[in-house]
Amino acid sequence: MSTVFYSHPACRLHDMGPGHPECPQRLDAITDHLLATGLDIALDFRDAPRATTEQIARAHSAHYVAEIHDLLQQVRATGRAKALDPDTIACPATLEAALRSAGAAVAATDDVLAGRARTAFCSVRPPGHHATRDEAMGFCFFNNVAIAARHALDVHGLARVAIIDFDVHHGNGTEDIIAGDERVLMCSFFQHPLYPYSGAVPKGTNMVNVPVAPYARGPALRETIEAMWLPALERFKPQMLFISAGFDAHREDDLGQLGLVEADYEWITRQMVAVAQRHGQGRIVSCLEGGYHLEALARSVAVHIRVLADMA
């Protein structure tokens, strides 16, 4: 079985303005690096479908889904961008991009659970892990990973899934959606204090939140993962893993002050693959979150995918 790579041209059309770090060039940097290194040969490239309202509403409130859909449709109709907060701006292409991003995560979940792929990476934007049940924020409109995890539980009937979040920012949206859902274990580390200034006090017992001080390096984070994530995952025995793959904890990324390098992302991915192989038949769906230094992002995604595709 291959590793599938989901994306869509619409994801490149979502544009929050000149100088915004969450820019279309992020996806181009990833794709160009895969082509330049020959890693593309090992991947099965697929276009993301649109997520349906029913799929999105498994993670978001019906009121929010209707409200954000109407707002994004209005932006598309008028052709005028609208700021939802100082960092999150909707443009005429945002609705299509957001639907394709969530749809990629759902389709990848279907592929992996149907045995059409062992693992999947969704190279999509906008990202998702700051989108709460009722609010868009932090560059995010729909919570792609939470939608996919609920799809695996509610549609495919899995009993236990884990969400792994190694973005430099706390995945407050994911936590808001799945806190208290004992079918889901969420393990994350994040720089603290840093936007969105949450996570130090978990919202539920199904959270393994690890706040990390600025300037922490890879060895300290590896020790933390071994001490806190891995024992919890072994006890939980997830039948599938979902990864919020943010690469902005890289030492070259200006949006945070952590010090990871490519070797650290390779090590983390190996640990998660091992957990998935022991308990979940190797099943992993990984979705792009942060990562704003284009060269570091491309290199880090490549090592992540190499491990997912069993090429490293």
NUMAR-334958 format. One record per residue: residue in three letters; x, y, z of N, C-alpha, C in turn. Coordinates in steps of 0.02 Angstrom, whole numbers, padded with zeros to 5 digits, always signed. Layout:
REM NUMAR-334958
ALAXYZXYZXYZ
...
//
This chain:
REM NUMAR-334958
MET+00042-00060+00000+00000+00000+00000+00044+00062+00000
SER+00021+00113-00035+00059+00174-00042+00039+00225+00012
THR+00075+00280+00013+00056+00338+00052+00022+00387+00005
VAL-00039+00408+00023-00074+00455-00019-00058+00527+00003
PHE-00057+00571-00046-00042+00642-00036-00101+00681-00063
TYR-00139+00710-00018-00198+00748-00038-00183+00822-00039
SER-00206+00855-00091-00204+00928-00095-00256+00949-00146
HIS-00259+01013-00162-00304+01037-00213-00282+01107-00234
PRO-00287+01124-00299-00268+01191-00321-00305+01247-00284
ALA-00366+01234-00262-00404+01286-00226-00370+01307-00162
CYS-00331+01263-00132-00296+01280-00070-00243+01333-00080
ARG-00220+01341-00142-00170+01393-00156-00203+01461-00170
LEU-00267+01461-00182-00302+01524-00199-00324+01563-00137
HIS-00329+01530-00081-00344+01564-00018-00285+01609+00000
ASP-00297+01674+00005-00243+01722+00013-00264+01776+00063
MET-00228+01780+00119-00247+01827+00172-00209+01893+00168
GLY-00176+01905+00111-00147+01970+00099-00071+01971+00098
PRO-00041+02023+00070+00032+02028+00065+00065+02025+00133
GLY+00117+01986+00138+00155+01982+00199+00127+01935+00252
HIS+00069+01906+00239+00040+01860+00289+00081+01795+00288
PRO+00100+01771+00347+00143+01711+00348+00108+01648+00322
GLU+00042+01644+00331+00005+01585+00306-00013+01598+00233
CYS+00036+01587+00190+00031+01608+00120+00028+01549+00073
PRO+00003+01559+00011-00002+01505-00037+00065+01473-00054
GLN+00119+01511-00048+00185+01484-00065+00207+01427-00020
ARG+00174+01419+00037+00190+01363+00081+00180+01296+00045
LEU+00124+01290+00010+00110+01226-00025+00157+01218-00085
ASP+00172+01273-00119+00219+01268-00175+00288+01245-00151
ALA+00310+01270-00094+00376+01251-00068+00378+01176-00054
ILE+00324+01149-00026+00321+01077-00011+00324+01037-00075
THR+00281+01053-00123+00277+01015-00185+00342+01019-00224
ASP+00371+01080-00228+00434+01087-00265+00489+01045-00234
HIS+00491+01042-00167+00544+01003-00134+00533+00928-00146
LEU+00472+00906-00145+00458+00835-00159+00481+00816-00229
LEU+00468+00861-00277+00489+00848-00346+00565+00849-00352
ALA+00597+00898-00319+00669+00905-00325+00707+00847-00294
THR+00678+00817-00242+00712+00762-00208+00690+00693-00234
GLY+00642+00692-00279+00617+00628-00305+00570+00591-00260
LEU+00552+00622-00204+00507+00589-00157+00437+00582-00186
ASP+00420+00623-00235+00354+00620-00265+00339+00552-00296
ILE+00391+00517-00316+00381+00452-00349+00349+00401-00302
ALA+00360+00409-00237+00334+00361-00188+00263+00377-00166
LEU+00235+00432-00190+00170+00454-00165+00115+00447-00217
ASP+00055+00438-00193-00004+00434-00235-00041+00500-00227
PHE-00036+00544-00276-00064+00611-00272-00139+00610-00290
ARG-00179+00640-00247-00251+00641-00259-00279+00711-00244
ASP-00329+00730-00283-00363+00793-00271-00414+00786-00215
ALA-00415+00834-00171-00461+00833-00114-00532+00849-00137
PRO-00581+00810-00115-00651+00828-00127-00672+00883-00078
ARG-00732+00910-00088-00760+00956-00039-00789+00917+00019
ALA-00778+00941+00080-00813+00912+00138-00886+00933+00135
THR-00929+00889+00159-01000+00905+00162-01017+00940+00228
THR-01074+00972+00229-01097+01003+00291-01103+00952+00346
GLU-01127+00893+00330-01135+00840+00381-01068+00820+00410
GLN-01017+00814+00368-00950+00796+00393-00922+00851+00438
ILE-00928+00913+00418-00902+00969+00457-00937+00974+00524
ALA-01003+00961+00524-01043+00969+00585-01029+00915+00636
ARG-00988+00866+00620-00969+00817+00672-00919+00848+00721
ALA-00887+00903+00700-00839+00936+00744-00861+01006+00764
HIS-00903+01038+00724-00924+01106+00737-00999+01109+00748
SER-01021+01160+00785-01093+01167+00798-01129+01184+00733
ALA-01192+01163+00728-01232+01176+00669-01238+01251+00656
HIS-01244+01289+00710-01249+01362+00704-01186+01391+00673
TYR-01128+01368+00696-01065+01394+00670-01057+01375+00596
VAL-01073+01313+00579-01064+01290+00510-01107+01334+00464
ALA-01169+01347+00483-01212+01389+00441-01187+01461+00438
GLU-01165+01486+00495-01143+01556+00499-01079+01567+00458
ILE-01030+01524+00466-00967+01534+00429-00977+01521+00355
HIS-01020+01474+00338-01034+01461+00267-01066+01522+00235
ASP-01114+01552+00269-01148+01611+00242-01098+01669+00235
LEU-01055+01678+00286-01007+01732+00283-00958+01723+00225
LEU-00932+01662+00218-00884+01649+00164-00916+01654+00095
GLN-00980+01634+00091-01016+01642+00027-01024+01716+00011
GLN-01039+01757+00061-01047+01828+00051-00981+01859+00027
VAL-00926+01839+00058-00860+01864+00037-00847+01845-00036
ARG-00864+01783-00053-00854+01761-00123-00897+01801-00171
ALA-00959+01815-00151-01005+01851-00195-00985+01924-00204
THR-00961+01955-00152-00943+02026-00156-00873+02038-00183
GLY-00831+01986-00176-00761+01994-00197-00719+02035-00151
ARG-00745+02049-00091-00708+02090-00043-00687+02049+00018
ALA-00625+02052+00036-00599+02015+00093-00630+02041+00157
LYS-00633+01997+00207-00661+02015+00272-00619+01984+00327
ALA-00598+02025+00375-00558+02001+00431-00604+01974+00486
LEU-00593+01911+00505-00631+01882+00560-00598+01897+00626
ASP-00532+01905+00625-00493+01931+00682-00430+01962+00651
PRO-00386+01991+00690-00328+02025+00659-00284+01980+00616
ASP-00287+01914+00627-00243+01868+00591-00280+01824+00541
THR-00346+01822+00543-00384+01774+00504-00429+01811+00456
ILE-00412+01809+00392-00446+01849+00341-00475+01803+00288
ALA-00538+01813+00274-00572+01775+00222-00569+01814+00156
CYS-00552+01779+00103-00551+01809+00036-00601+01770-00007
PRO-00614+01792-00068-00664+01757-00109-00651+01683-00119
ALA-00588+01662-00115-00572+01591-00127-00571+01550-00063
THR-00585+01580-00006-00576+01545+00058-00625+01488+00067
LEU-00688+01498+00049-00738+01445+00059-00717+01381+00024
GLU-00700+01386-00039-00680+01327-00077-00618+01294-00047
ALA-00570+01335-00028-00509+01308+00002-00523+01272+00068
ALA-00565+01302+00110-00581+01272+00174-00619+01207+00166
LEU-00664+01205+00119-00702+01143+00106-00655+01088+00080
ARG-00609+01106+00037-00562+01057+00009-00513+01033+00063
SER-00493+01078+00108-00447+01058+00161-00478+01007+00207
ALA-00540+01021+00230-00575+00973+00272-00590+00910+00233
GLY-00608+00917+00170-00624+00859+00129-00564+00814+00118
ALA-00504+00843+00114-00443+00803+00107-00435+00757+00167
ALA-00445+00785+00227-00436+00745+00288-00487+00688+00292
VAL-00548+00702+00271-00600+00650+00271-00585+00596+00219
ALA-00568+00618+00158-00553+00569+00106-00492+00527+00123
ALA-00442+00558+00153-00383+00520+00174-00401+00468+00226
THR-00445+00487+00272-00469+00439+00323-00504+00380+00290
ASP-00547+00395+00242-00582+00341+00206-00532+00295+00171
ASP-00482+00324+00138-00433+00283+00103-00394+00237+00150
VAL-00372+00265+00206-00332+00226+00252-00374+00170+00284
LEU-00434+00186+00303-00476+00136+00336-00503+00084+00287
ALA-00507+00101+00223-00528+00052+00173-00470+00010+00148
GLY-00409+00026+00171-00351-00013+00149-00323+00008+00082
ARG-00346+00066+00056-00319+00090-00007-00252+00125+00003
ALA-00235+00140+00064-00171+00170+00082-00156+00152+00154
ARG-00092+00152+00171-00073+00140+00241-00072+00205+00280
THR-00045+00257+00248-00039+00322+00280-00058+00376+00230
ALA-00069+00437+00255-00088+00492+00211-00060+00557+00239
PHE-00042+00602+00193-00024+00670+00212-00067+00718+00172
CYS-00097+00766+00207-00141+00816+00176-00104+00882+00174
SER-00082+00901+00115-00047+00964+00106-00099+01017+00088
VAL-00129+01045+00139-00187+01087+00129-00181+01152+00170
ARG-00219+01200+00150-00228+01262+00187-00295+01290+00166
PRO-00330+01325+00210-00309+01346+00276-00300+01287+00324
PRO-00256+01298+00375-00248+01247+00427-00310+01245+00471
GLY-00308+01204+00525-00370+01194+00561-00369+01194+00637
HIS-00311+01184+00669-00314+01164+00739-00332+01220+00788
HIS-00337+01282+00764-00362+01336+00808-00437+01346+00801
ALA-00468+01317+00751-00540+01326+00742-00577+01286+00796
THR-00614+01321+00839-00651+01289+00893-00718+01265+00867
ARG-00757+01237+00912-00823+01214+00892-00865+01270+00864
ASP-00855+01332+00888-00899+01388+00870-00863+01449+00844
GLU-00798+01444+00829-00762+01505+00811-00704+01491+00764
ALA-00696+01535+00713-00636+01534+00671-00585+01580+00702
MET-00522+01559+00703-00469+01600+00732-00401+01572+00713
GLY-00349+01611+00722-00281+01587+00713-00268+01557+00645
PHE-00291+01589+00591-00284+01568+00521-00331+01511+00503
CYS-00373+01486+00549-00411+01424+00539-00486+01437+00535
PHE-00520+01399+00492-00593+01406+00482-00629+01342+00501
PHE-00608+01285+00475-00634+01220+00495-00577+01179+00524
ASN-00592+01139+00575-00541+01100+00608-00533+01033+00572
ASN-00486+01031+00525-00479+00973+00481-00467+00908+00518
VAL-00422+00908+00566-00405+00847+00602-00463+00823+00645
ALA-00496+00869+00680-00553+00850+00722-00609+00822+00680
ILE-00622+00852+00622-00673+00826+00576-00656+00755+00555
ALA-00593+00744+00537-00573+00677+00515-00577+00626+00571
ALA-00555+00646+00631-00558+00599+00687-00629+00579+00704
ARG-00675+00627+00704-00744+00611+00717-00774+00569+00660
HIS-00751+00579+00599-00773+00538+00543-00753+00465+00554
ALA-00691+00455+00577-00668+00387+00591-00709+00354+00646
LEU-00728+00392+00696-00766+00366+00752-00840+00355+00734
ASP-00871+00406+00706-00943+00406+00698-00966+00371+00635
VAL-00925+00371+00582-00945+00340+00519-00914+00271+00513
HIS-00850+00265+00529-00816+00200+00521-00820+00157+00584
GLY-00841+00185+00639-00854+00145+00698-00793+00127+00739
LEU-00737+00163+00731-00680+00150+00775-00699+00168+00847
ALA-00665+00136+00893-00680+00148+00964-00631+00197+00995
ARG-00569+00200+00969-00517+00242+00999-00472+00271+00945
VAL-00463+00336+00944-00415+00368+00899-00374+00418+00940
ALA-00313+00430+00917-00270+00479+00950-00257+00536+00901
ILE-00252+00596+00929-00232+00655+00892-00166+00679+00921
ILE-00116+00685+00878-00049+00708+00897-00039+00778+00866
ASP-00020+00826+00907-00013+00895+00883+00056+00920+00904
PHE+00102+00929+00855+00168+00954+00872+00181+01024+00842
ASP+00128+01061+00829+00135+01131+00810+00163+01171+00868
VAL+00196+01227+00854+00224+01268+00907+00169+01301+00948
HIS+00110+01309+00919+00053+01340+00953+00005+01286+00979
HIS-00024+01298+01036-00072+01251+01064-00132+01243+01018
GLY-00153+01182+01006-00211+01168+00965-00275+01177+01005
ASN-00289+01239+01023-00347+01253+01066-00413+01234+01035
GLY-00418+01239+00969-00480+01221+00936-00494+01147+00941
THR-00443+01107+00928-00451+01035+00934-00469+01015+01005
GLU-00435+01045+01053-00450+01029+01123-00522+01048+01140
ASP-00544+01107+01116-00613+01129+01129-00664+01079+01102
ILE-00649+01050+01045-00697+01005+01012-00697+00936+01045
ILE-00639+00910+01063-00638+00839+01085-00628+00830+01160
ALA-00620+00885+01197-00613+00878+01270-00672+00841+01299
GLY-00658+00789+01338-00711+00750+01368-00736+00693+01326
ASP-00716+00689+01263-00735+00633+01219-00683+00577+01232
GLU-00701+00530+01272-00653+00479+01294-00634+00430+01239
ARG-00664+00438+01181-00643+00398+01123-00580+00427+01091
VAL-00560+00487+01112-00504+00522+01082-00453+00539+01135
LEU-00390+00523+01122-00334+00547+01164-00295+00597+01123
MET-00286+00657+01151-00247+00709+01117-00182+00719+01154
CYS-00127+00712+01118-00060+00725+01146-00029+00783+01108
SER-00005+00833+01145+00024+00891+01111+00080+00920+01154
PHE+00127+00953+01119+00171+01000+01153+00165+01067+01117
PHE+00181+01121+01151+00174+01187+01122+00213+01236+01165
GLN+00239+01287+01132+00274+01339+01169+00225+01376+01214
HIS+00246+01389+01275+00203+01425+01322+00246+01471+01365
PRO+00230+01536+01368+00171+01567+01338+00181+01584+01264
LEU+00129+01578+01226+00127+01595+01155+00054+01590+01133
TYR+00036+01626+01080-00032+01621+01054-00051+01547+01047
PRO-00112+01529+01066-00169+01568+01090-00173+01573+01167
TYR-00115+01564+01200-00109+01574+01273-00158+01528+01310
SER-00158+01466+01290-00201+01416+01321-00164+01349+01326
GLY-00196+01299+01356-00169+01232+01357-00133+01213+01421
ALA-00111+01261+01460-00075+01244+01521-00119+01205+01570
VAL-00183+01220+01569-00232+01183+01609-00278+01146+01561
PRO-00270+01080+01554-00311+01042+01506-00385+01048+01521
LYS-00425+01045+01468-00498+01049+01475-00529+00982+01490
GLY-00492+00928+01482-00521+00861+01493-00468+00812+01513
THR-00489+00755+01538-00442+00703+01559-00413+00665+01499
ASN-00440+00677+01440-00414+00644+01380-00362+00686+01345
MET-00330+00732+01382-00278+00775+01354-00211+00761+01388
VAL-00158+00757+01347-00090+00758+01373-00057+00821+01345
ASN-00066+00875+01381-00040+00940+01360+00030+00951+01391
VAL+00078+00971+01349+00145+00982+01374+00167+01053+01355
PRO+00156+01102+01399+00182+01169+01386+00258+01168+01389
VAL+00290+01201+01342+00363+01201+01337+00388+01273+01338
ALA+00441+01285+01376+00468+01352+01381+00503+01372+01316
PRO+00503+01436+01299+00540+01459+01240+00613+01436+01241
TYR+00638+01423+01181+00707+01404+01169+00724+01332+01188
ALA+00674+01292+01203+00686+01221+01213+00709+01190+01147
ARG+00753+01141+01152+00780+01108+01093+00754+01036+01088
GLY+00775+01003+01034+00751+00936+01020+00762+00885+01075
PRO+00821+00880+01105+00831+00830+01156+00782+00835+01214
ALA+00766+00896+01236+00719+00904+01291+00649+00883+01270
LEU+00630+00898+01209+00563+00879+01185+00558+00803+01175
ARG+00611+00772+01153+00611+00699+01146+00602+00666+01214
GLU+00636+00691+01264+00629+00663+01332+00557+00671+01357
THR+00527+00729+01342+00458+00741+01363+00410+00693+01329
ILE+00420+00682+01265+00376+00636+01228+00383+00566+01256
GLU+00444+00545+01270+00454+00478+01298+00423+00471+01367
ALA+00424+00524+01405+00399+00520+01474+00323+00529+01478
MET+00294+00568+01432+00223+00587+01440+00178+00561+01384
TRP+00198+00570+01322+00155+00547+01267+00153+00471+01262
LEU+00212+00441+01258+00214+00370+01240+00180+00325+01292
PRO+00190+00335+01357+00153+00293+01405+00077+00301+01398
ALA+00054+00363+01387-00018+00374+01380-00045+00340+01317
LEU-00007+00343+01263-00029+00310+01201-00029+00234+01209
GLU+00019+00207+01245+00021+00135+01255-00039+00112+01297
ARG-00058+00151+01346-00117+00134+01386-00181+00139+01345
PHE-00184+00189+01302-00246+00203+01265-00255+00154+01206
LYS-00201+00134+01174-00203+00088+01117-00247+00114+01060
PRO-00228+00169+01030-00270+00199+00977-00273+00154+00915
GLN-00332+00149+00886-00340+00110+00825-00321+00148+00763
MET-00309+00213+00770-00287+00255+00715-00258+00319+00744
LEU-00209+00347+00709-00179+00410+00731-00193+00465+00681
PHE-00208+00524+00707-00214+00585+00667-00161+00634+00692
ILE-00126+00665+00645-00072+00711+00664-00088+00781+00639
SER-00088+00828+00685-00087+00899+00667-00013+00918+00660
ALA+00009+00917+00597+00080+00922+00582+00099+00995+00570
GLY+00115+01030+00623+00140+01098+00618+00216+01097+00624
PHE+00249+01133+00580+00322+01132+00578+00351+01200+00598
ASP+00313+01240+00636+00336+01305+00657+00375+01304+00722
ALA+00385+01244+00751+00432+01237+00807+00504+01231+00782
HIS+00514+01234+00716+00581+01231+00687+00621+01292+00708
ARG+00685+01282+00719+00727+01337+00744+00733+01395+00695
GLU+00717+01384+00631+00721+01437+00581+00655+01475+00574
ASP+00603+01454+00608+00537+01485+00601+00529+01542+00650
ASP+00509+01599+00624+00504+01660+00666+00440+01664+00706
LEU+00391+01622+00694+00329+01628+00732+00332+01595+00800
GLY+00386+01561+00816+00396+01533+00882+00469+01536+00900
GLN+00484+01512+00960+00553+01514+00984+00577+01446+01008
LEU+00550+01392+00979+00577+01326+00994+00631+01309+00945
GLY+00667+01254+00958+00728+01241+00920+00731+01172+00888
LEU+00675+01149+00859+00677+01084+00825+00711+01090+00758
VAL+00737+01033+00735+00766+01027+00668+00735+00966+00635
GLU+00754+00955+00572+00723+00901+00535+00731+00834+00569
ALA+00789+00821+00599+00799+00757+00633+00749+00746+00690
ASP+00728+00800+00721+00678+00794+00775+00610+00774+00746
TYR+00591+00805+00691+00527+00787+00660+00529+00714+00635
GLU+00586+00693+00610+00593+00623+00590+00584+00577+00650
TRP+00616+00594+00706+00611+00553+00766+00540+00550+00792
ILE+00507+00607+00796+00437+00608+00820+00393+00565+00775
THR+00402+00572+00710+00360+00533+00663+00373+00458+00671
ARG+00437+00439+00681+00452+00368+00693+00416+00341+00755
GLN+00415+00381+00807+00380+00358+00868+00306+00348+00855
MET+00276+00394+00817+00204+00388+00804+00189+00330+00756
VAL+00233+00319+00708+00224+00261+00664+00228+00197+00704
ALA+00274+00193+00751+00281+00133+00793+00218+00121+00834
VAL+00190+00175+00863+00128+00168+00901+00072+00143+00855
ALA+00067+00174+00796+00014+00154+00749+00022+00081+00728
GLN+00083+00059+00719+00094-00011+00699+00076-00060+00755
ARG+00089-00040+00816+00074-00085+00872-00001-00090+00885
HIS-00037-00035+00875-00107-00035+00897-00158-00019+00843
GLY-00136+00009+00787-00184+00033+00737-00171+00011+00667
GLN-00138-00047+00658-00124-00073+00591-00084-00023+00549
GLY-00047+00022+00581-00006+00070+00546-00043+00130+00518
ARG-00106+00138+00537-00148+00188+00504-00136+00258+00533
ILE-00116+00305+00488-00103+00374+00508-00128+00420+00453
VAL-00163+00473+00473-00179+00529+00429-00148+00591+00460
SER-00105+00624+00422-00070+00684+00446-00092+00744+00404
CYS-00108+00799+00438-00131+00860+00405-00086+00918+00421
LEU-00068+00956+00371-00025+01014+00380-00060+01067+00423
GLU-00022+01092+00472-00045+01149+00512+00003+01207+00498
GLY+00046+01224+00547+00090+01281+00538+00156+01263+00505
GLY+00200+01313+00502+00264+01306+00468+00270+01362+00417
TYR+00310+01414+00433+00307+01475+00394+00373+01497+00365
HIS+00427+01464+00383+00491+01474+00349+00491+01423+00292
LEU+00487+01447+00230+00470+01403+00174+00520+01346+00165
GLU+00585+01361+00169+00634+01308+00159+00633+01258+00216
ALA+00629+01282+00278+00626+01236+00335+00562+01194+00333
LEU+00507+01225+00313+00444+01189+00307+00451+01132+00256
ALA+00477+01148+00197+00483+01097+00145+00527+01039+00167
ARG+00584+01054+00198+00629+01001+00220+00597+00959+00274
SER+00561+00991+00320+00531+00955+00376+00474+00911+00353
VAL+00433+00936+00308+00379+00895+00281+00408+00835+00245
ALA+00462+00845+00209+00492+00789+00172+00515+00733+00218
VAL+00548+00750+00274+00569+00696+00319+00509+00662+00352
HIS+00458+00702+00367+00397+00674+00395+00365+00624+00347
ILE+00360+00643+00284+00329+00599+00235+00373+00538+00222
ARG+00439+00547+00221+00483+00489+00211+00470+00434+00262
VAL+00460+00454+00325+00446+00404+00376+00377+00375+00366
LEU+00327+00417+00352+00259+00391+00341+00258+00341+00283
ALA+00298+00355+00232+00300+00311+00173+00350+00255+00179
ASP+00381+00247+00239+00429+00194+00252+00488+00196+00204
MET+00512+00258+00193+00570+00268+00148+00631+00293+00186
ALA+00626+00299+00252+00682+00325+00290+00700+00278+00347
//
